[in-house]
Amino acid sequence: MDTKKILMGALVVFVLFTIITQPVKAAEIVQIGFQGISDAAKGIGRFMTELVR
């Protein structure tokens, strides 16, 4: 349990460090992530639509 807390803390510190030192790059990474999620949702929607037909 302690190892999990340490790893989560390190991850939070790393994310905050990246956001503070390179905000433009961090924003691009978040945008890419949301674009991927959006594309996946669209693909699932198309699949379900074709499945119902």
ZIZITA-V200141 format. One record per residue. SS is DSSP state (@ for helix, = for strand, . for the rest). PSI is psi as a letter, one per 40 degrees, with the letter a starting at -180 (NA if undefined). Layout:
SS/PSI
SS/PSI
//
This chain:
./d
@/d
@/d
@/d
@/d
@/d
@/d
@/d
@/d
@/d
@/d
@/d
@/d
@/d
@/d
@/d
@/d
@/d
@/d
@/d
@/d
./g
@/d
@/d
@/d
@/d
@/d
@/d
@/d
@/d
@/d
@/d
@/d
@/d
@/d
@/d
@/d
@/d
@/d
@/d
@/d
@/d
@/d
@/d
@/d
@/d
@/d
@/d
@/d
@/d
@/d
@/d
./NA
//
